[in-house]
Amino acid sequence: MAIEVSDRAREWLRKKGGVATVRLSPRHGCCGGSADIAVAEARTPDEPGRYTRLEVEGVTLHIDPTLVDQGLRLDVEGFLGLRRLFVEGASPTRSKE
């Protein structure tokens, strides 16, 4: 499977509309250089055609094609209304910028 979604994350995502985007986000260092970090958001991407779309147990996932089949896992952390979606299993990569 391209990505595993925890039961907790699946339930949380269903309450948020049943869709998530997993993408690379550039992070810049203070002394130069940058890295791309995998992030997960409970929303449809701005350009869905650039992503691989998967249906996982009632949840629609849009995954950056470079992250497909990397053994990723989506989960939720936090408590009460302060919960957030996160992705684990992807190592930071050097940004191409």
N, C-alpha and C positions, 0 to 999 in steps of 0.2 A: 504494500500500500504506500502511496506517496506521502501520506501524512496521517498521524493518529490524532484523534480528538477525544479528550477525556470526557467522561459522562458529565462531569461538572461544567466543562466548557460548552458541551453540546446543549445542555439545559439553559445555560446563561445566554448563549447565542440565539436560541429559539425565542427567548424573551426580548431580545434586541433586534429581531427581524429575520433571524435564520440565515444570515450571510456574514462571511468574514473574508478579509483580504490578508494574504501573507506576502510581504514584499521586502525588498532590500532598501534600507534607509542609510544614506551616507552620514558618517560622523567624522568630524574634522578634529585633528589634534591641535594642541596649543602651539606646538613647535613645527607645524607643517605635517603633511601626510594626511591620509584619511583611510577609513575602512567602511565597508558596507556591513550593516548589522541586520539580521532578519527581525522584522517586527510584524505583529498581528493587530488588525483593527477590525472592529465589528461594523463594517460598512462595505458597500460595493465600490470597487476602484473607479477612478475617474475615466479610465480607458480600459474597459473590460476585455477588449479584443487582444490586449497585450499579455493577458494572463491565461493560465491553464485552469479551466473550470472543472470542479469535481463536486459530486453530490456524495456526502458522507452521512448516512443515517439521518436524513431529513434536514441537513445543513448544507448550504451552498458555499463552497470555498473557491476563491480566486487566488491562485498561487503563481508567483513569479516563476516562469519556466526554468530558471537556473536553480530553483529550490526543489523542483519535483524530484522524487525518489532519493531524497537525502536523509530519510529516517527522522523527519521532524515530528514534534508533538505539540499540540495546542492545549493549553490549560488556562485556568482562571485562578487568580490569587487575590487576597484581600478579604474584607468582611463587610457585611451590611451593604450600603450603597457605594462603598469604596472599592469595588472589585474591578479588576482589569484583566484583559486577555493578554497572554504572552505565548511566545513560541520558543521551544528549546530544541537543541540538537544540531543547530547550524553554527559553524565556526565563522567568525568574522573574516571577511576577505578584503584584500587590497582593492580600494576603489579604482575604477578605470578613468576617473576624472583627471 
